[in-house]
Amino acid sequence: MRNGVWALYLGREYEVIEHSNNHYELFTTDSGTSGLGFALDSSGLYCKHVTKTEIQSAYDVRYYARYMDLEFPVFQEEVDKLLLGSGTHGPNIIKKYGFIEVDRFEYEKWVERSDIEKFYEVKVPMWGFPAP
């Protein structure tokens, strides 16, 4: 699972952070991007500074699963199971489906993939960009 904020630049996805004044920084581990103006930094990532007009879209990547006919956010993925969060479900649902309290008002549950009805990615637009 990939998490965080991503940008669509020249038709490819890159991790991105926003700086001030409509300036952004793209990140990748792909050494082939040096031909596109990405430079290797001290952390081993290839980075490039771009302006807002150079990016087609920016979005936060989130994952959800349908479990027992309800939608839950997915926090972690393993080969044969997913870690679901309680999301906006109330105490009755949390109790009914066996979620465990991990922090105040935060509940999680590991669920076998075979019990998941649907697992999907959602891209939520960021910083005034259109949806991809």
C-alpha positions, 0 to 999 in steps of 0.5 A: 500500500502506498500512502501519503500525497501524490502528484501527477507530473508528465503523466507519472505519479510522484510523492509530493510535498507543498512548499510556499507560493505554489511551489512543490517538491516531487520525490522518487527512487527511480534513477531514470528520472534524472533525465527529467531534471530530478537530482539525487539528494543525500537521503537517496531520493531523486527530487525536483522542484516544480510550480503548480502549473507543472502538476496535473493533479495532487491527491491524498491516497487512502485505502478502504475495505468493505467488510460485513457490508460496511466501509472501513479505512485500511491502515495496514496491509499484509499478505493475507490480512488487512488492519481496519480502523473503526472510521466513523462507525459508532460504539455498537458497530465497533463492539459488534465486529470485535474492534480493539481500542488502541487509543482513546476513541481509536479502534482497530481490527485485523481481518483476513483478506478472504473476509473482505468483500472489496479493497480499494484505493481512493484519491482525494484531491489536494491543494485545489487541484482537480481529481485525477 
